[in-house]
Amino acid sequence: MELSFEHLTRAYEGKTVLDLEHGSIKSGSRTGIIGPNGAGKSTLLNLIAGLDQATSGKIYYNGEARIPGEAITLVFQTPYLISATVEKNIAYPLKLRGWAEEKIEERVGFLCEELNLTGMRKKKAWKLSGGETQKVALARALSFHPRLLLLDEPTANIDPATTAEIEKMLIKINEEEKTTVVLITHNLAQARRTCDRCLFLKGGKLIEEGNAQQILAAPKNELTRKFIAGELLI
Ligand SMILES: Nc1ncnc2c1ncn2[C@@H]1O[C@H](COP(=O)(O)OP(=O)(O)OP(=O)(O)O)[C@@H](O)[C@H]1O
């Protein structure tokens, strides 16, 4: 799904925390959103998801200013599962959408295989580790073939092996199902491994956007360079 922003702002109690003149997230991309604490990354993601309202300006989804709720899904840093088994959690959005049982089984089976969850399908959600919980949350988010997957620091508390499984899944689902992926991350190595495009935000402004490998290796903007080099003082 193609996204574009025009004069998009969000202010809290008169203080503008996001102010994007123009910007876009290309259809079919895996776009990393990077930037220091307080840059406005989560604010932007919440606006895209429709969880928050812009103070001014608009977001266009495939050229339309109306949010296509059914096509968008979100994964947060701290996921919440329903108090049921792994497989029931993943099947839940599909049951809500009235999918046939065999289609549900096919999709849940595929997602469990890809995320190494097959052996714990019957396990209760509250008995899972943090990494397992996040993988189930991702599987559930992907269950209904979303056109846009938004992730807010999904691996912040996750070990490297599970992080690698999650990153592999993001790439697979993007390549094979053409889901557009937008990933907020403080892990620049993760952005390098996972993203093909990148937006750098600072102080609510879009400082640089473009090819992820190019921005992460040789940014054009001095602020971006300092951030990536770990030299940026906020
Ligand atoms: N509900 C709110 N009320 C008031 N201020 C808010 C609210 N939500 C966010 N802010 C402010 O907006 C600014 C941007 O916050 P945001 O969470 O979008 O930044 P971020 O780039 O995601 O930061 P981080 O990397 O720390 O998660 C911050 O200064 C924050 O304090």
The ligand as a Tripos MOL2 file, in Angstrom:
@<TRIPOS>MOLECULE
LIG
   31    33     1     0     0
SMALL
NO_CHARGES

@<TRIPOS>ATOM
      1 N1         -0.1100   11.7450   24.4520 N.pl3     1 LIG1
      2 C1          0.8700   12.6470   24.4520 C.ar      1 LIG1
      3 N2          0.7540   13.8090   25.1260 N.ar      1 LIG1
      4 C2          1.7400   14.7340   25.1070 C.ar      1 LIG1
      5 N3          2.8990   14.5920   24.4470 N.ar      1 LIG1
      6 C3          3.0780   13.4600   23.7550 C.ar      1 LIG1
      7 C4          2.0840   12.4330   23.7140 C.ar      1 LIG1
      8 N4          2.5430   11.4330   22.9320 N.ar      1 LIG1
      9 C5          3.7720   11.8210   22.5120 C.ar      1 LIG1
     10 N5          4.0960   13.0150   23.0060 N.ar      1 LIG1
     11 C6          5.3340   13.7590   22.7450 C.3       1 LIG1
     12 O1          5.5560   13.7780   21.3560 O.3       1 LIG1
     13 C7          6.9430   13.6750   21.0690 C.3       1 LIG1
     14 C8          7.1560   12.5640   20.0860 C.3       1 LIG1
     15 O2          6.8720   11.3220   20.7130 O.3       1 LIG1
     16 P1          6.9830    9.9260   19.9570 P.3       1 LIG1
     17 O3          6.5860    8.8720   20.9410 O.co2     1 LIG1
     18 O4          6.2650    9.9980   18.6800 O.co2     1 LIG1
     19 O5          8.5450    9.8390   19.6770 O.3       1 LIG1
     20 P2          9.4100    8.6110   19.2070 P.3       1 LIG1
     21 O6         10.2750    9.0850   18.0930 O.co2     1 LIG1
     22 O7          8.5420    7.4340   18.9240 O.co2     1 LIG1
     23 O8         10.3080    8.3600   20.4970 O.3       1 LIG1
     24 P3         10.9130    7.0510   21.1550 P.3       1 LIG1
     25 O9         12.0560    6.6440   20.2880 O.co2     1 LIG1
     26 O10        11.3840    7.5490   22.4790 O.co2     1 LIG1
     27 O11         9.8450    6.0180   21.2540 O.co2     1 LIG1
     28 C9          7.6390   13.4680   22.3950 C.3       1 LIG1
     29 O12         8.1900   14.6870   22.7940 O.3       1 LIG1
     30 C10         6.5360   13.0470   23.3310 C.3       1 LIG1
     31 O13         6.7940   13.4650   24.6490 O.3       1 LIG1
@<TRIPOS>BOND
     1     1     2 1
     2     2     3 ar
     3     2     7 ar
     4     3     4 ar
     5     4     5 ar
     6     5     6 ar
     7     6     7 ar
     8     6    10 ar
     9     7     8 ar
    10     8     9 ar
    11     9    10 ar
    12    10    11 1
    13    11    12 1
    14    11    30 1
    15    12    13 1
    16    13    14 1
    17    13    28 1
    18    14    15 1
    19    15    16 1
    20    16    17 2
    21    16    18 1
    22    16    19 1
    23    19    20 1
    24    20    21 2
    25    20    22 1
    26    20    23 1
    27    23    24 1
    28    24    25 2
    29    24    26 1
    30    24    27 1
    31    28    29 1
    32    28    30 1
    33    30    31 1
@<TRIPOS>SUBSTRUCTURE
     1 LIG1         1 GROUP 0 **** ****
